[in-house]
Amino acid sequence: FFLFVFFFFQAEDGIRDAQESRGLGDVYKRQLILSSVMMLEYMGWNEAALLITAALERAFSEGKATHDLARFMPDGKSMGTKEFGEYIVSILCFLSLIHICRCRRRG
């Protein structure tokens, strides 16, 4: 007798079509990022999940987000999903370099 357990991490996209039809881009990408954080945490890759969460928090603290969130932020800067994704990647690169430097100093 074998028992297989599968976990499914899915981003919901209920407002996706409405956002795209208004020319606001695809909010689905941000939801994919958050789903990937949950998956990484489940897999025990907590450092990777924390880096992604930190990148999102930094962008949000600067008021940078996709339109659906930026409109609720004081002085929020609405970014297209491609622009927002590229910005998150740039923050991740910066945070990763800091993390690597700290690890080398300890090691």
JONORJO-V335040 format. One record per backbone hydrogen bond with DSSP energy under -1.0 kcal/mol. CO is the residue of the C=O (numbers start at 1). NH is the residue of the N-H. If there is no record, write none. Layout:
[[CO	NH] [CO	NH]]
This chain:
[[13	16] [15	19] [16	20] [17	21] [19	24] [20	23] [26	29] [27	31] [28	32] [29	33] [30	34] [31	35] [32	36] [33	37] [34	38] [35	39] [36	40] [37	41] [38	42] [39	43] [40	45] [41	44] [44	46] [45	49] [46	50] [47	51] [48	52] [49	53] [50	54] [51	55] [52	56] [53	57] [54	58] [55	59] [56	60] [57	61] [58	62] [59	64] [60	63] [63	77] [65	79] [66	69] [66	70] [67	71] [69	72] [70	73] [73	76] [77	65] [80	84] [81	85] [82	86] [83	87] [84	88] [85	89] [86	90] [87	91] [88	92] [89	93] [90	94] [91	95] [92	96] [93	97] [94	98] [95	99] [96	100] [97	101] [98	102] [99	103] [100	104] [101	105] [102	106] [103	107]]
